[in-house]
Amino acid sequence: MQWLKRWLARRRPPLSDRQQAQQLVDAVDRGGLPLNLARVNHIARSLGLEVSRHAAVEDTVERIRQALAR
C-alpha cells in the first residue's frame, strides 16, 4: 500500500481551464491537429465561449486563441 500512497502523492494538480487552452493552442502552433472535437469544444465552453457541435475545429481553436488574448 505504501507504493500507492507515494504514487498518489506525486500526481500533478489538475490544470486550470486557461492552462488547458494554452496547451491546446501551443500544440496546434507546433503543427498538431486536435483529433478530439469534443475535448476542444469542452475547453472552449469552459472559457465561456458558445460553441456549436457542428463548428469546424479550426474555427473553435481560433476563437480559443482570441479568448486567451483578452
HELIX and SHEET records of a PDB file:
HELIX    1   1 GLN A    2  ALA A    9  1                                   8    
HELIX    2   2 ASP A   17  ASP A   29  1                                  13    
HELIX    3   3 LEU A   37  SER A   46  1                                  10    
HELIX    4   4 VAL A   57  ALA A   69  1                                  13    
END                                                                             
